[in-house]
C-alpha cells in the first residue's frame, strides 16, 4: 500500500504541474510564480494522520512581513490562504488513492474559484478584490475591526507602494485612518495602536526601503526558476 501511495503522490505532482504550466515547483507540493512584488500559486497541503491532501491558493509578499524581511521570512506565512470547495460547499479532502478519479472535478472547481487567472499579468484591482473577499471569510469576518484585518490593510498599502500606485496607496491609507479599529484586539497582540499608525505613515514616506528589500529578495537564487508576470496599476 505504501508503494502505491508513493506512486499516486508522484501522479498528483505531475497532474497539478500539467494543469498549471505557468507555475513552477518551488518545493514539495508548492507551485509558484512571481507577480510583481508577490509570489502566488497553489499549495497541496497534506492532512495530518491520513493520506489525503487539500489544494489551496496562496499569496506571499516579496518585501517582508511581521516575521522578517528575507525570502525565508516572506514565505513563512502567506498574505492569503484560500481553500477550494466542492459542490456541497465542503473543502476538498482528496485521498491520494482516489486522486485520478477525482482530479477532473477538483481542477474544474479550482479554476472556477481562483480569484484571478494565473496566466499573464494581474491588475492591482484584482488583487485588492481578492484580499477584500478574503477579509470577509471566516475567521477574519468575525472581527472586521481586528488587528488581523489591519494587517491585511497594511499589506494592501505595501503592495500599492511597491508598484508606485500612489493614488491607490493613498486611498488605502485614508481607509486605514477612517476605520474605528478594535484597540483591545491590538493590545491582545501587544501592539501599540499609535505606534502602528506611525509606522504606516513612515512606510509611505520611506517606500524606498520596501523597494530595496523587494529588489534584494527577487534576486534570490531560489526564485530564478520561477516565471514572472507584472502587477499592473
C-alpha positions in Angstrom: 0.0 0.0 0.0 2.8 2.4 0.9 4.4 2.0 -2.5 1.0 2.6 -4.2 0.6 5.8 -2.2 4.0 7.0 -3.2 3.2 6.3 -6.9 0.0 8.2 -6.5 1.8 11.2 -4.9 4.1 11.3 -8.0 0.9 11.3 -10.1 -0.5 14.2 -8.1 2.6 16.3 -8.6 2.5 15.5 -12.4 -1.2 16.3 -12.8 -1.1 19.6 -10.9 2.1 20.7 -12.8 0.5 19.9 -16.1 -2.7 21.7 -15.1 -0.8 24.9 -14.3 2.3 25.0 -16.6 2.8 28.7 -15.7 3.5 27.6 -12.1 6.9 26.1 -11.3 7.5 23.6 -8.5 9.3 25.6 -5.8 9.3 22.9 -3.1 7.4 19.8 -2.3 3.7 20.3 -3.1 4.3 24.1 -3.7 3.9 25.6 -7.2 4.6 29.3 -7.6 5.1 32.2 -9.9 6.1 35.8 -9.3 3.6 38.6 -10.0 5.3 41.9 -9.4 6.1 42.1 -5.7 4.1 39.0 -4.9 4.5 35.2 -5.1 1.3 33.5 -6.0 0.5 29.9 -6.6 -1.1 26.6 -5.5 -0.1 24.5 -2.4 -1.2 21.0 -1.9 -1.4 20.6 1.9 -1.4 17.1 3.3 -3.9 16.4 6.0 -2.5 15.1 9.3 -2.8 11.4 10.1 -4.5 10.5 6.8 -3.2 10.0 3.2 -5.2 12.9 1.9 -4.5 16.4 0.6 -6.2 19.8 0.0 -5.3 22.3 -2.7 -5.0 26.0 -1.6 -4.4 29.2 -3.4 -1.7 31.4 -1.8 -0.3 34.9 -2.0 3.0 35.8 -0.3 4.8 39.1 -0.1 8.3 39.6 -1.5 9.3 42.6 0.6 8.9 41.1 4.1 6.3 40.6 6.8 5.9 40.6 10.6 8.5 37.8 10.9 11.3 39.4 9.0 12.4 40.8 5.6 14.4 38.0 3.9 12.9 35.5 1.5 12.5 32.8 4.1 10.5 35.1 6.3 8.3 36.1 3.4 7.5 32.5 2.7 6.9 31.7 6.4 3.3 32.9 6.2 1.0 33.9 3.4 -0.9 37.1 3.0 -3.8 35.0 1.8 -4.5 31.3 2.0 -7.7 30.4 0.1 -9.4 27.0 0.3 -11.4 25.4 -2.5 -14.8 23.8 -2.1 -16.8 21.0 -3.8 -20.4 21.3 -5.0 -21.7 20.6 -1.5 -19.8 23.6 -0.1 -17.2 21.4 1.7 -13.4 21.7 1.5 -11.9 19.2 -0.8 -10.1 16.3 1.0 -8.7 14.2 -1.7 -7.4 10.7 -0.9 -4.2 10.1 -2.8 -5.5 6.7 -4.0 -8.6 8.4 -5.4 -6.7 11.3 -7.0 -7.0 10.2 -10.5 -10.7 9.6 -10.2 -11.4 12.9 -8.6 -8.9 15.2 -10.2 -11.0 16.4 -13.1 -13.8 17.6 -10.8 -11.3 19.2 -8.4 -9.5 21.0 -11.1 -12.7 22.3 -12.6 -13.7 23.8 -9.2 -10.2 25.2 -8.6 -10.1 27.0 -11.9 -13.6 28.4 -11.3 -12.8 29.6 -7.8 -9.4 31.1 -8.4 -9.6 34.8 -7.6 -7.8 35.7 -10.8 -6.1 34.0 -13.7 -2.6 32.5 -13.2 -1.7 33.4 -16.8 0.0 36.6 -17.7 -0.2 39.9 -15.9 -2.5 40.7 -13.0 -4.1 44.0 -12.1 -3.8 45.6 -8.6 -7.6 45.9 -8.7 -7.9 42.1 -9.0 -5.5 41.5 -6.1 -7.3 44.1 -3.9 -10.7 42.4 -4.7 -9.3 39.0 -3.8 -8.0 40.4 -0.4 -11.3 42.1 0.2 -13.2 38.9 -0.3 -10.6 37.1 1.9 -11.3 39.6 4.7 -15.0 38.7 4.6 -14.5 35.0 5.1 -14.1 33.2 8.5 -12.3 33.6 10.7 -11.5 37.2 9.6 -15.1 38.1 9.0 -15.9 37.5 12.7 -14.0 40.7 13.7 -14.0 43.3 10.9 -12.0 45.8 13.0 -9.4 43.5 14.4 -5.7 43.7 14.2 -5.7 40.9 11.7 -7.8 43.0 9.4 -5.4 45.9 10.0 -2.5 43.7 8.9 -4.4 42.9 5.7 -4.9 46.7 5.0 -1.2 47.2 5.7 -0.3 44.6 3.1 -2.6 46.4 0.6 -0.8 49.6 1.2 2.6 48.0 0.8 1.6 46.3 -2.4 0.5 49.6 -3.9 3.7 51.3 -2.8 5.8 48.5 -4.4 4.3 49.2 -7.8 4.3 53.0 -7.4 0.5 53.1 -7.4 0.4 56.4 -5.5 -3.4 57.0 -5.7 -4.3 53.5 -4.6 -1.8 53.7 -1.7 -3.3 57.0 -0.5 -6.8 55.5 -0.8 -5.8 52.6 1.4 -4.1 54.9 3.9 -7.2 57.1 4.1 -9.3 54.0 4.7 -6.9 52.7 7.4 -7.3 56.1 9.3 -11.1 56.1 8.9 -11.7 52.7 10.4 -12.7 52.5 14.1 -10.2 49.8 15.0 -10.7 47.5 17.9 -7.8 48.7 20.1 -8.4 45.8 22.6 -7.6 43.4 19.9 -4.4 45.3 19.0 -3.5 45.1 22.7 -4.0 41.3 22.6 -1.2 41.1 20.1 0.9 43.6 22.2 0.6 46.2 19.5 0.5 49.9 20.4 -2.0 51.4 18.0 -0.4 54.9 17.8 3.0 53.4 17.1 1.5 51.1 14.4 -0.2 54.0 12.8 3.0 56.0 12.8 4.8 53.0 11.2 2.1 53.1 8.4 2.9 56.7 7.7 6.6 56.0 7.8 6.1 53.3 5.1 4.6 55.9 2.8 7.4 58.4 3.5 10.2 55.8 3.2 8.9 53.5 0.5 12.4 53.1 -0.9 13.1 50.8 2.0 10.4 48.5 0.8 11.6 48.7 -2.8 15.2 47.9 -1.9 14.2 44.8 0.1 11.9 43.7 -2.7 14.7 44.0 -5.2 17.0 42.1 -2.9 14.6 39.2 -2.4 13.6 39.0 -6.1 17.3 38.4 -6.9 17.5 35.4 -4.6 18.8 32.4 -6.5 15.9 30.3 -5.2 13.5 32.3 -7.3 15.4 32.2 -10.6 13.4 29.2 -11.9 10.0 30.9 -11.4 8.1 32.5 -14.2 7.4 36.2 -13.8 4.4 38.5 -14.7 3.7 42.1 -13.9 1.3 43.5 -11.3 -0.3 46.5 -13.1 -1.8 49.6 -11.6 
